[in-house]
Amino acid sequence: MVFTSFHYLVFFPMVAVTFFAIPKRYKNLLLLTASYYFYMSWVPQYAILIAFSTISTYYAGYLIEKSRNARFRRVALGVNIFINLAILFVFKYYDFFVQTIGDLAQTIGVTVAFPVSTLLLPVGISFYTFQSLGYSIDVYRRDLQHEESFVNYALFVSFFPQLVAGPIERAMNILPQFHRFAKFEYDRVVSGMRVILVGIFKKIAVADLVAPYVDIVYGDVSRFGGITFIVATILFSIQIYCDFSAYSDIAAGSARVLGYELMGNFNSPYFATSIGDFWSRWHISLSTWFRDYFYIPLGGNRRGWFRRHVNLFLTFVVSGLWHGANLTFIVWGALHGLYRIVELLLGKLRIDVFSLKEKRPVWLVLTRLALVNLLVLFAWIFFRAENVGDSIEVVRKVFTDFDPKRFGIESRDIVDKFLGVSEGTVRRFTFILYALLPLILFVFEALRNVRTKTFDSNAFISGLSLVKRWGIYIVGTLLIGFLYLFENGIFGQTGQFIYFQF
């Protein structure tokens, strides 16, 4: 069930109305039932996996907390981590692993044949696996008490707003909220609906609009020139941000309507002025998860500068692998790891390229912002390409195949293919939308950051005058409706969220 589908448009109001109408002792059970229905709307059988993860981590948490034997606690945690990561490996990484082993063996003249998996990747498996493992580790560290209520814990693992694509919630944030039964509050519901509206706008009016251009260009890297790839990569950077942050917005807004607050997951990452700053703004729940449960246990920055950089690089590589079973994601993670290490080394050498600890001239801030975004854009090439060979070809063309006339012809043909027409007015209108709608979103986020210093869109919108607020509601809703029809037709289906594949 996709957030931007008619199915969810019916499902969520029904759940919300029922939630506020029934006695409090049934509320969490209702949300748990709704969450499993939501998840089973994809592949019902895979509800068994999330149920297994829930049961195994719940009882592991119980054994870890109750035992006074330190060795037993370590073993219980280790077994729990192994079992859950083994399931993740089988469904997500097995084929990649055996293919890589086979390719390496072939380079030395040895043929190795492994059985190929026919299992589909369960949607959201990386998210709920990491979330439940985070709970087990917190209980082991004594940072959190074991949750006695199985219903509450099962709801923590499967809470439908953030189940499929995050944010990866922390038990210490969301579990206590499940012990407080929310009442209907008009202001809170309106606040949640505002955030949902912003998320739907990002998804339909921006991400889904530019997606066909990106898909066509990256779908045939031999066909297009360098400028077309530059534009496609810029559009992809807009697409992936708007697509993923849209999911986080709709998830946060839906949870807020019901009375729960999820952690923020994005904070205008393309306004970052250093790579470290970028990762404090991009997919915050994942980057902080790897920091707390991978980087710090490796030793963090406590074992000298060399070990610190090794730990940092490994963390970025593994976080790249988390995104998918493809070398492109590993390269993407490695690039960001190298960026961050160079940034730290420059700081160590007192070459103050990125630091903004004190007030700087505007031109210097803009230069740093441009540099960071160029580095991020370069890494996005590897993230989006189908394989490493394609990504290298894209890089080659970006630096060698620079023909403005070819770009004009190719862009016209791409839009015509997407629309299925060759009428010039419609084509020009599409190009205007490509430029205008991301610009509107950019201005919105810039004003929000300046006025509220927060990534909560509600804080910005609620501070506007009544006329401006309703202007946003009306214009935003009309644009969403028009672009939905423009992209999908009356009975069409919006594109899946990109991070469903992770």
ZAFIDREN-240600 format. One line per 2 residues: number of its first residue (from 1); for each residue y, z, x of N, C-alpha, C. Coordinates in steps of 0.1 Angstrom, whole numbers. Last residue first. Layout:
! residues N
NUM) Y Z X Y Z X Y Z X  ...
//
This chain:
! residues 502
502) -9 -6 151 -11 4 162 -17 16 157  -4 -22 130 -15 -26 139 -18 -17 150
500) 18 -11 118 5 -9 111 -7 -12 121  41 -19 130 33 -8 136 21 -4 129
498) 52 -39 113 46 -42 126 37 -31 132  43 -39 79 51 -33 90 44 -35 103
496) 38 -71 64 33 -58 68 42 -52 78  62 -88 43 54 -87 55 49 -73 57
494) 60 -88 7 68 -87 20 58 -85 31  48 -112 -15 45 -99 -8 53 -99 5
492) 58 -129 -45 54 -128 -32 53 -113 -27  67 -136 -70 55 -128 -70 50 -126 -55
490) 91 -149 -64 91 -139 -74 79 -130 -73  96 -153 -28 94 -158 -42 93 -146 -51
488) 102 -144 -2 88 -142 -7 86 -149 -21  128 -149 6 118 -149 16 104 -150 10
486) 144 -148 -17 146 -159 -8 134 -160 2  136 -124 -29 133 -137 -36 133 -148 -26
484) 147 -107 -9 133 -106 -12 128 -119 -19  174 -114 -10 166 -118 2 151 -117 -1
482) 181 -104 -36 182 -118 -33 174 -122 -21  175 -76 -32 169 -84 -43 169 -99 -40
480) 192 -70 -10 178 -68 -9 170 -76 -19  217 -76 -22 213 -83 -10 197 -82 -8
478) 217 -57 -43 218 -71 -46 213 -80 -34  217 -33 -28 206 -36 -37 206 -51 -41
476) 241 -35 -13 228 -34 -6 217 -38 -15  260 -36 -34 259 -47 -25 245 -47 -18
474) 255 -10 -46 254 -23 -53 252 -35 -44  257 9 -24 246 8 -33 244 -5 -40
472) 282 3 -13 270 1 -5 258 0 -14  298 9 -36 298 -4 -30 286 -7 -22
470) 293 36 -38 288 27 -48 288 12 -44  308 44 -15 293 47 -17 287 37 -27
468) 334 35 -21 326 29 -9 311 32 -11  339 51 -43 340 37 -44 332 30 -33
466) 337 77 -33 329 73 -44 328 58 -45  339 77 3 345 79 -10 335 74 -20
464) 314 92 25 323 81 21 329 84 7  295 110 31 308 113 35 319 103 31
462) 271 98 24 276 109 15 290 113 19  267 81 47 270 75 33 276 86 24
460) 262 100 68 273 90 68 277 86 54  240 114 59 252 121 63 264 112 63
458) 221 94 55 227 101 43 239 108 47  212 86 80 221 77 73 228 84 61
456) 209 105 107 206 105 93 216 97 86  215 107 134 208 95 130 204 95 115
454) 249 118 142 235 120 138 229 107 134  277 118 143 269 122 155 254 125 152
452) 294 109 124 285 120 121 277 126 132  311 89 134 316 99 124 307 111 122
450) 297 75 154 310 80 157 314 91 147  273 68 140 272 76 153 286 82 156
448) 283 53 119 275 65 116 275 74 129  294 31 132 303 40 125 296 54 122
446) 271 20 143 281 24 152 291 34 145  256 14 120 251 24 129 262 29 139
444) 273 -5 109 269 7 101 265 18 110  273 -25 129 286 -18 125 283 -5 118
442) 246 -32 127 252 -27 140 265 -19 137  244 -42 101 237 -31 105 242 -24 117
440) 261 -65 104 264 -54 94 257 -41 98  246 -79 123 260 -74 126 264 -63 117
438) 223 -86 109 222 -77 120 236 -71 124  238 -103 90 231 -91 86 228 -81 97
436) 250 -125 105 258 -116 97 250 -103 95  231 -141 118 241 -135 126 248 -124 118
434) 213 -149 98 208 -144 111 219 -136 119  231 -159 79 224 -146 76 219 -140 89
432) 238 -183 92 249 -173 89 242 -159 87  214 -196 91 219 -192 104 230 -181 103
430) 212 -200 63 202 -191 70 207 -187 84  233 -218 59 233 -205 53 224 -195 59
428) 223 -240 73 235 -233 78 236 -219 72  202 -246 56 199 -243 70 211 -235 75
426) 215 -252 32 206 -241 32 203 -236 47  228 -275 41 236 -264 36 227 -251 36
424) 208 -294 48 217 -288 58 224 -276 54  174 -294 41 188 -296 35 198 -288 44
422) 148 -295 44 156 -300 55 170 -302 50  123 -269 39 132 -279 34 140 -284 46
420) 108 -248 46 101 -259 40 110 -269 34  117 -226 60 121 -228 46 113 -239 38
418) 104 -229 84 103 -217 77 106 -219 62  111 -255 91 97 -252 89 95 -239 81
416) 139 -251 94 134 -261 84 119 -258 81  139 -234 115 144 -229 102 139 -238 91
414) 129 -251 135 122 -238 132 126 -233 118  148 -272 136 134 -275 132 127 -262 128
412) 170 -258 145 171 -264 133 157 -267 127  161 -249 170 164 -239 160 165 -245 146
410) 157 -274 183 146 -265 181 149 -255 170  184 -284 185 173 -291 178 162 -282 174
408) 195 -263 201 201 -267 187 190 -274 179  180 -264 224 180 -252 216 185 -255 202
406) 187 -289 234 173 -287 230 172 -275 221  213 -284 242 210 -294 231 196 -292 226
404) 210 -265 263 217 -261 250 214 -271 239  185 -257 283 191 -269 277 197 -266 264
402) 169 -245 307 181 -240 300 188 -253 295  144 -234 322 145 -244 312 157 -241 303
400) 143 -212 340 144 -225 345 146 -236 335  142 -187 328 150 -188 341 151 -203 346
398) 127 -191 306 140 -184 304 149 -186 316  103 -201 316 112 -210 309 126 -204 307
396) 93 -178 328 95 -190 336 106 -199 329  89 -161 306 98 -157 316 102 -169 325
394) 69 -176 292 82 -174 286 93 -170 297  49 -175 311 54 -188 308 68 -186 301
392) 43 -147 309 48 -153 322 55 -167 320  34 -146 283 46 -139 287 52 -144 300
390) 10 -161 285 22 -166 276 35 -159 280  -4 -144 302 -1 -158 306 10 -164 298
388) -7 -121 287 1 -121 299 5 -135 303  -4 -129 251 -12 -125 263 -3 -126 275
386) 14 -131 231 0 -129 227 -8 -125 239  45 -112 234 37 -123 237 22 -121 234
384) 58 -87 230 56 -97 218 46 -108 221  58 -74 254 53 -67 242 49 -77 231
382) 70 -92 271 56 -88 273 50 -82 261  96 -91 260 88 -104 261 73 -101 263
380) 105 -66 263 100 -70 250 93 -83 250  114 -65 289 102 -59 286 96 -63 273
378) 139 -78 284 129 -84 293 115 -78 291  152 -59 268 148 -72 263 138 -79 271
376) 155 -38 286 147 -36 274 142 -49 269  173 -50 304 160 -45 309 150 -44 297
374) 195 -55 286 188 -66 293 174 -62 298  201 -28 279 196 -37 269 189 -50 275
372) 211 -19 304 199 -13 297 193 -22 287  233 -36 307 222 -36 317 210 -30 310
370) 250 -29 285 245 -42 286 233 -43 296  255 -2 291 248 -5 279 242 -19 279
368) 269 -5 315 256 2 315 248 -1 303  291 -19 305 283 -25 315 269 -19 315
366) 302 0 288 297 -12 282 288 -19 292  310 20 307 300 23 296 294 10 290
364) 329 5 320 317 10 327 306 13 317  348 1 301 342 -11 307 329 -7 314
362) 357 27 296 350 19 286 342 8 292  352 51 322 360 40 316 351 32 306
360) 337 83 313 338 71 321 347 61 314  332 118 315 339 107 309 341 95 318
358) 300 127 327 314 130 325 320 117 320  274 118 325 277 133 323 291 136 322
356) 261 94 325 274 95 318 277 110 315  243 75 349 247 88 344 261 88 337
354) 237 50 360 234 53 346 241 66 341  245 50 387 245 38 379 245 41 364
352) 254 65 413 255 68 399 257 56 390  235 72 437 241 60 433 242 61 418
350) 222 95 447 236 96 443 243 83 440  196 93 451 204 88 462 219 89 459
348) 188 102 426 185 111 437 194 106 449  195 80 410 202 93 408 200 102 420
346) 177 63 420 191 60 422 199 72 420  154 75 411 156 74 425 171 71 428
344) 157 72 383 157 86 389 159 85 404  156 44 381 167 51 376 168 65 382
342) 130 40 391 141 35 398 154 42 394  116 52 369 115 57 383 126 53 391
340) 123 36 347 127 50 347 126 56 362  112 11 355 127 13 352 131 27 353
338) 85 18 356 92 14 368 108 15 366  81 23 329 78 33 339 86 31 352
336) 86 -2 318 95 10 315 93 21 324  65 -16 330 79 -20 333 88 -8 330
334) 43 -3 318 45 -2 333 59 -5 336  45 -11 291 47 4 295 50 5 310
332) 41 -38 295 53 -33 289 56 -19 293  15 -38 306 26 -43 314 40 -38 308
330) 2 -28 283 1 -21 295 13 -25 305  7 -49 265 12 -36 262 12 -27 275
328) -8 -69 277 7 -71 275 13 -57 273  -34 -63 276 -28 -61 289 -12 -62 287
326) -44 -46 247 -40 -58 253 -32 -55 266  -48 -28 223 -57 -31 233 -54 -45 238
324) -17 -8 218 -27 -18 214 -36 -22 226  -2 15 222 3 5 212 -8 -6 209
322) -14 29 242 -15 34 229 -11 24 218  -6 14 265 -19 12 260 -21 18 246
320) 20 27 267 19 13 264 5 9 259  12 52 273 19 50 261 19 36 257
318) 0 47 298 -8 51 287 -2 50 274  24 40 312 13 30 311 4 34 299
316) 39 64 310 44 51 304 33 41 302  23 81 324 26 84 310 31 71 303
314) 22 70 350 10 70 342 13 73 327  49 74 357 44 60 356 32 60 347
312) 50 102 357 59 95 348 53 81 346  32 108 378 30 113 364 38 105 354
310) 46 96 399 33 91 395 29 95 381  69 111 399 70 97 396 57 91 392
308) 58 137 406 66 135 394 66 120 390  47 132 431 38 134 420 45 133 406
306) 72 129 445 62 118 444 53 120 433  86 154 441 91 142 436 81 130 435
304) 66 182 430 72 174 440 76 160 434  55 194 407 47 192 419 53 182 429
302) 68 194 383 67 207 390 60 206 404  72 175 364 80 174 376 79 187 384
300) 39 173 353 53 170 350 61 168 363  13 178 352 21 185 362 35 183 361
298) -1 169 331 -4 163 344 3 170 355  11 184 310 -2 188 315 -6 182 328
296) 35 167 309 36 181 313 22 186 318  23 142 299 31 143 311 32 157 317
294) 8 151 275 2 143 286 10 145 299  21 166 256 7 167 257 0 159 268
292) 49 162 259 44 176 258 29 177 260  52 134 263 59 144 272 51 157 272
290) 39 124 241 34 121 254 40 131 265  56 134 221 42 138 221 36 136 235
288) 80 122 227 80 136 229 65 141 229  73 95 221 77 99 234 77 114 237
286) 67 98 193 56 94 203 61 98 217  91 106 181 79 114 179 68 111 189
284) 109 86 189 110 99 194 98 107 193  114 57 191 101 63 187 99 77 193
282) 142 61 211 132 52 205 119 59 203  158 80 222 163 75 210 152 66 203
280) 149 86 247 153 98 238 157 94 224  147 62 257 135 68 253 137 81 246
278) 174 57 264 167 48 254 155 55 249  178 76 283 185 77 271 178 69 260
276) 163 64 304 160 78 298 166 80 285  178 41 307 164 40 302 159 54 297
274) 211 44 294 202 45 305 188 44 299  226 42 271 233 38 284 224 41 296
272) 219 30 238 215 38 250 222 33 262  221 16 215 233 21 220 231 30 233
270) 196 10 208 203 0 215 217 4 219  187 32 193 183 31 207 190 20 214
268) 195 50 170 203 39 175 199 36 190  172 69 169 186 73 170 194 62 177
266) 142 77 152 150 67 159 165 71 158  130 98 140 122 90 149 130 80 157
264) 132 133 130 138 120 132 131 112 142  106 148 110 114 147 123 120 133 124
262) 110 154 75 103 149 87 112 148 99  111 178 50 119 171 61 110 167 72
260) 106 178 15 101 180 28 110 172 38  110 172 -12 114 185 -7 110 188 7
258) 107 147 -22 97 157 -26 100 171 -21  128 134 -9 128 135 -24 118 146 -29
256) 118 136 17 129 144 13 130 145 -2  97 117 17 94 131 19 106 140 14
254) 113 94 13 103 98 4 99 112 5  129 95 37 135 96 24 125 100 13
252) 109 92 57 118 104 57 124 106 43  99 67 50 90 79 50 98 91 49
250) 121 51 53 115 52 39 106 64 39  126 55 81 136 59 71 130 61 57
248) 102 45 92 105 59 94 116 64 84  104 18 84 93 26 79 96 41 80
246) 128 12 98 127 11 83 116 19 77  120 13 124 129 24 119 130 24 104
244) 103 -10 123 98 3 126 107 14 121  122 -31 116 109 -29 110 104 -15 111
242) 143 -28 134 146 -27 120 133 -24 112  129 -31 159 137 -19 156 139 -17 141
240) 118 -56 156 109 -45 158 116 -32 155  141 -73 151 130 -72 142 122 -59 143
238) 156 -70 175 162 -66 162 151 -64 152  138 -81 192 143 -68 195 149 -62 182
236) 136 -107 181 124 -98 181 129 -83 183  161 -117 187 157 -115 173 145 -106 172
234) 158 -118 215 168 -110 209 165 -107 194  137 -137 215 135 -123 221 145 -114 215
232) 149 -159 205 137 -153 198 135 -139 202  169 -164 224 173 -161 211 161 -154 203
230) 151 -170 246 161 -159 247 165 -154 233  138 -192 236 130 -179 238 140 -167 240
228) 159 -210 235 152 -207 222 144 -194 224  164 -213 262 174 -206 253 168 -202 240
226) 140 -225 271 144 -212 276 154 -205 266  121 -243 245 128 -241 258 133 -227 260
224) 87 -247 232 101 -244 231 107 -242 245  59 -252 235 67 -261 228 82 -259 230
222) 43 -232 246 45 -245 254 55 -254 248  42 -211 229 51 -210 240 53 -223 248
220) 38 -206 199 35 -218 206 45 -218 218  45 -182 188 32 -187 184 29 -199 192
218) 71 -176 194 61 -170 202 47 -175 199  83 -193 173 85 -195 187 75 -189 196
216) 72 -182 149 70 -196 152 72 -199 167  80 -155 150 66 -159 150 64 -173 154
214) 108 -157 150 101 -151 162 87 -155 162  112 -169 125 117 -175 137 110 -170 149
212) 101 -149 108 95 -163 109 100 -170 122  118 -125 112 104 -126 116 98 -140 117
210) 143 -123 100 142 -130 114 128 -132 118  136 -112 75 144 -124 76 142 -131 89
208) 124 -88 80 116 -99 75 123 -112 75  146 -73 92 134 -76 99 126 -87 94
206) 168 -76 71 169 -80 85 156 -83 92  161 -72 45 173 -79 48 175 -83 62
204) 137 -56 46 138 -69 39 149 -78 43  143 -34 64 130 -42 64 132 -56 58
202) 169 -25 60 165 -29 73 152 -38 73  166 -19 32 176 -30 37 172 -35 51
200) 148 2 33 144 -11 26 154 -22 30  164 21 46 152 16 52 147 3 46
198) 185 25 28 188 20 41 176 14 48  170 35 7 177 23 5 181 17 19
196) 161 59 18 151 49 14 158 36 13  185 73 20 178 70 32 167 59 30
194) 191 76 -7 200 68 2 193 64 14  170 92 -16 170 78 -21 180 70 -12
192) 176 116 -3 164 109 0 164 94 -4  199 122 -18 200 121 -3 188 113 2
190) 189 126 -43 199 115 -41 199 112 -26  174 148 -38 167 136 -43 176 124 -40
188) 194 167 -32 183 164 -22 176 150 -26  208 168 -56 215 164 -43 204 159 -33
186) 189 178 -74 195 165 -76 201 160 -63  158 192 -69 172 194 -66 179 180 -66
184) 130 207 -80 138 195 -82 152 199 -79  115 228 -55 119 225 -69 128 213 -69
182) 87 231 -33 100 226 -36 103 225 -51  71 257 -19 70 247 -30 84 243 -35
180) 60 263 12 72 265 4 72 253 -7  39 255 27 38 268 21 50 271 12
178) 47 232 38 37 231 27 34 244 21  63 240 58 70 235 47 60 234 35
176) 45 247 79 53 258 71 59 253 59  38 220 86 28 229 80 36 241 72
174) 59 207 100 56 204 86 47 214 79  63 220 125 74 216 117 70 214 103
172) 39 226 137 48 237 135 61 233 127  27 201 138 22 210 128 32 221 126
170) 47 172 141 42 184 147 39 194 136  40 138 133 46 151 130 40 162 139
168) 49 108 142 38 117 145 43 131 144  66 92 114 66 98 127 53 107 129
166) 38 69 111 46 80 117 58 83 108  23 50 98 31 46 109 41 56 114
164) 7 63 79 3 50 84 11 47 97  19 88 70 5 87 74 2 75 82
162) 43 96 59 42 93 73 28 90 79  38 98 31 50 91 36 49 87 51
160) 12 112 28 13 97 27 26 91 32  -5 133 50 7 132 41 12 118 40
158) -28 139 65 -28 127 56 -15 125 48  -25 163 79 -30 151 86 -28 138 78
156) -14 180 59 -7 177 71 -12 165 78  -35 180 41 -23 173 37 -14 170 49
154) -53 195 55 -57 181 52 -45 173 48  -39 219 55 -41 212 68 -45 198 65
152) -39 225 28 -26 224 35 -28 216 48  -67 228 24 -59 218 16 -46 215 23
150) -73 249 40 -79 236 43 -71 225 36  -54 275 51 -57 267 39 -61 253 44
148) -49 285 77 -60 290 69 -64 281 57  -41 271 107 -38 270 93 -50 274 84
146) -37 291 136 -46 282 128 -42 283 113  -4 293 150 -16 299 144 -24 289 136
144) 8 281 181 7 279 166 -5 287 162  7 284 207 20 281 202 20 281 186
142) -17 288 219 -12 299 212 3 297 208  -29 266 229 -19 272 237 -13 284 231
140) -46 260 207 -52 264 220 -41 271 229  -27 251 189 -35 263 186 -41 269 199
138) -19 228 202 -9 239 199 -16 252 196  -42 213 202 -37 217 215 -27 229 213
136) -45 208 174 -55 215 182 -50 221 195  -21 193 169 -24 206 162 -34 214 170
134) -26 170 184 -15 179 188 -16 193 181  -47 160 169 -50 165 183 -39 174 187
132) -33 151 147 -43 162 145 -47 168 159  -17 131 158 -11 142 151 -21 154 150
130) -35 113 170 -26 121 178 -20 133 171  -46 104 145 -55 110 156 -46 119 165
128) -26 93 131 -31 106 126 -41 112 136  -19 71 149 -9 81 144 -16 94 140
126) -42 56 152 -35 62 164 -26 73 160  -47 47 125 -56 56 132 -50 63 145
124) -32 30 109 -27 43 112 -36 52 120  -60 12 97 -45 13 97 -41 28 100
122) -87 5 117 -82 13 106 -67 15 107  -97 -26 126 -89 -15 131 -84 -7 119
120) -131 -35 118 -116 -37 116 -109 -24 121  -158 -43 138 -151 -33 131 -136 -36 130
118) -175 -57 154 -170 -64 142 -162 -55 133  -179 -59 189 -176 -51 177 -171 -60 166
116) -204 -74 208 -190 -75 203 -189 -67 190  -224 -63 235 -223 -66 221 -208 -65 216
114) -219 -79 267 -219 -67 259 -218 -71 244  -230 -92 297 -229 -95 282 -229 -81 275
112) -220 -105 327 -223 -92 320 -220 -95 305  -226 -122 356 -224 -123 341 -229 -111 334
110) -209 -124 386 -219 -117 378 -216 -118 364  -189 -133 404 -201 -142 401 -212 -135 393
108) -166 -119 405 -175 -118 416 -189 -125 414  -155 -125 381 -147 -129 393 -156 -127 405
106) -172 -114 362 -172 -128 364 -165 -133 377  -163 -88 362 -177 -91 367 -178 -106 371
104) -139 -90 349 -139 -86 363 -152 -89 369  -148 -99 324 -139 -108 332 -139 -104 346
102) -162 -76 316 -169 -89 317 -161 -98 326  -142 -57 315 -154 -55 324 -161 -68 326
100) -127 -68 294 -121 -67 307 -132 -65 318  -145 -67 273 -140 -80 277 -134 -79 291
98) -148 -40 270 -160 -48 274 -156 -62 279  -121 -33 263 -128 -27 274 -139 -36 279
96) -116 -47 239 -108 -49 251 -115 -44 263  -136 -35 223 -137 -50 226 -128 -53 238
94) -127 -8 222 -140 -12 227 -141 -26 231  -103 1 211 -103 -3 225 -117 -9 230
92) -106 8 183 -94 2 188 -95 -5 202  -130 20 177 -124 11 167 -112 3 173
90) -137 34 200 -147 25 194 -139 15 185  -114 50 205 -118 40 214 -127 30 208
88) -114 67 183 -103 58 185 -107 47 194  -138 81 188 -136 73 176 -125 63 177
86) -130 93 212 -141 84 212 -141 75 199  -110 110 203 -106 99 212 -117 89 213
84) -126 129 189 -116 121 182 -111 109 190  -143 138 209 -149 132 197 -138 123 191
82) -125 149 229 -134 138 232 -139 131 219  -112 170 214 -104 158 220 -113 147 222
80) -135 186 210 -127 181 198 -119 169 203  -143 193 236 -152 185 227 -144 179 215
78) -119 207 244 -124 195 251 -133 186 242  -119 229 226 -108 219 226 -112 206 233
76) -144 241 234 -141 237 220 -130 226 219  -139 246 261 -149 237 257 -147 232 243
74) -118 265 259 -116 252 266 -126 242 262  -131 285 245 -119 279 239 -116 265 245
72) -151 293 263 -155 287 250 -143 279 244  -134 303 283 -142 292 286 -146 285 273
70) -123 326 270 -114 315 275 -122 302 277  -132 342 242 -138 337 254 -130 325 259
68) -124 349 217 -117 356 228 -122 351 242  -119 327 189 -127 331 201 -118 338 211
66) -101 320 170 -109 332 167 -116 337 180  -89 296 179 -81 308 176 -89 320 176
64) -111 279 181 -103 281 193 -94 294 190  -122 278 155 -130 283 166 -121 287 178
62) -100 266 142 -105 279 137 -113 285 149  -97 241 155 -86 250 155 -91 264 152
60) -122 230 147 -119 233 161 -108 243 163  -118 228 120 -127 238 124 -126 240 139
58) -98 208 121 -95 220 114 -105 231 119  -109 187 135 -98 194 141 -95 207 134
56) -130 180 116 -133 183 130 -121 191 137  -116 174 93 -126 184 93 -128 189 107
54) -99 152 101 -94 164 95 -103 176 96  -117 133 110 -107 138 119 -102 151 114
52) -130 129 85 -138 134 96 -128 140 107  -110 118 70 -116 130 65 -123 137 77
50) -105 95 84 -95 104 84 -100 118 79  -130 82 79 -126 86 93 -115 96 93
48) -132 79 52 -142 87 58 -137 92 72  -113 60 47 -109 74 44 -119 84 50
46) -125 36 51 -119 43 63 -113 56 60  -133 26 26 -143 33 35 -137 40 46
44) -110 13 16 -114 27 11 -124 34 20  -84 0 31 -99 -1 31 -104 12 28
42) -59 4 13 -62 -6 23 -77 -9 23  -60 25 -5 -55 12 -10 -57 1 0
40) -65 48 9 -76 40 4 -72 27 -2  -39 59 12 -46 53 23 -58 44 19
38) -33 66 -15 -24 57 -7 -32 51 4  -54 84 -20 -53 72 -28 -44 61 -20
36) -46 104 -2 -59 96 0 -59 84 -8  -22 111 -13 -22 106 1 -35 99 3
34) -29 121 -38 -21 109 -37 -21 103 -23  -43 144 -29 -50 133 -37 -42 120 -36
32) -22 158 -17 -34 154 -10 -42 143 -16  -5 162 -39 0 154 -28 -12 149 -19
30) -22 179 -55 -17 166 -60 -13 156 -48  -24 200 -38 -36 193 -41 -32 179 -47
28) 3 209 -38 -3 204 -26 -16 196 -28  5 217 -66 14 206 -60 8 200 -47
26) -7 237 -79 -14 224 -79 -7 213 -71  9 259 -79 -4 260 -72 -12 247 -71
24) 32 252 -93 32 251 -79 18 252 -72  25 230 -122 27 243 -116 25 242 -100
22) 43 198 -125 31 207 -125 34 220 -119  67 184 -121 63 188 -135 52 198 -135
20) 70 175 -96 80 185 -101 76 190 -114  47 157 -95 49 168 -85 58 179 -90
18) 53 138 -114 42 147 -116 43 159 -107  75 125 -101 77 132 -114 66 142 -117
16) 62 117 -77 73 126 -77 75 133 -90  42 99 -86 38 111 -79 50 121 -79
14) 58 80 -99 48 87 -107 44 100 -99  74 70 -78 80 78 -89 70 86 -97
12) 52 59 -62 60 70 -57 67 77 -68  39 37 -77 32 49 -72 41 61 -69
10) 59 17 -81 53 24 -93 47 38 -89  65 10 -56 76 12 -65 71 19 -78
8) 40 4 -45 47 17 -41 58 20 -51  36 -20 -59 26 -9 -60 33 4 -57
6) 56 -36 -50 57 -31 -63 47 -20 -66  64 -27 -15 56 -34 -26 59 -29 -39
4) 74 -14 7 83 -24 0 75 -32 -11  53 1 16 65 8 11 73 -2 2
2) 20 -10 8 32 -12 16 44 -6 9  -12 0 8 0 0 0 12 0 9
//
